[in-house]
Amino acid sequence: MPKEEPFSTESLGLEAIEERLNNPLQAMEAIGAVLENAAQVAFEEQEFGDFKWPPQYERAPEPWIHRAGVARDLAEGERIKTTRYGPTDPLKDSHELWGSIKSLAVSKNEVKVGSPLPYAKYHQWGSDLVGPAVQPVTSAMRGRLAKEWARAEGSNKKALGKMFNFFKKDSISTHIRQRPFLGITEQIEHDIRETIEMFMETGKVG
């Protein structure tokens, strides 16, 4: 009879599997990247899973103006972005929120994904859940609005004229409709499963 070889865990790859189970940080980082990518795709496609994002100020009368955007622009500087005067795909004009989404593997079995921007929660969950977004109105903002209105022409001037009524108050309260970009969809679940399987089989991801 041929001599039997002693049982070897190495021949079955069990040692490698054990090593990967004990050190899954690379897999967690890859899962974070999957979630980051899915969020960025949501901004591009204006939907997350089966949830289609609603358009901006869907039933607003002409001339159209992005009230919350104008208030934010005037709180941060002297000029109003040209994109505030006509409907655009939500959250795509500056890519600020899109670019702020990051992931972090905080342990062997946990990865966090999110944005540090204070207004991110309003879009992820919507004002029905987290309440309205509130922008304080200052005297400096009122002065900047007056200057911008004096520079504007045609329909833009008429649109900006609407803002004076809003700026009479000490703050502007905006009800933001939900536009989720973080979470687990069927596609994300599939991508995560593939990532884990690849890691367990090869020790690599991506």
KAHUSUL-V672442 format. One record per pair of residues at least 12 apart in sequence whose ideal C-beta (glycine too) atoms are under 6 Angstrom apart, sorted by the first residue. I is the first residue (numbers start at 1). J is the second residue. Records with the same first field share a line. If there is no record, write none. Layout:
I->J ; J
//
This chain:
20->200 ; 203
24->108
25->105
26->205
27->199
28->105 ; 111
29->105
30->195 ; 205
31->111 ; 192 ; 195
32->103 ; 105 ; 111 ; 113
34->191 ; 192
35->103 ; 113
36->101 ; 103
38->188
39->101 ; 181 ; 182
40->98
42->181
43->91 ; 98
46->89
48->180 ; 181
49->185
51->180
53->90 ; 179
54->177
56->87 ; 90
63->155 ; 158 ; 159
64->86
65->159 ; 162
66->84
68->174
69->84
70->84 ; 163
71->135 ; 172
74->141 ; 144 ; 145
75->141
78->144
80->148
85->156 ; 159
90->179
97->117 ; 120
100->115 ; 117
101->115
122->176
123->179
124->180 ; 182
126->177 ; 178
127->175 ; 176
132->173 ; 174 ; 175
133->174 ; 176
134->171 ; 173
135->172
136->171
137->167 ; 170 ; 171
142->167
145->163 ; 167
//
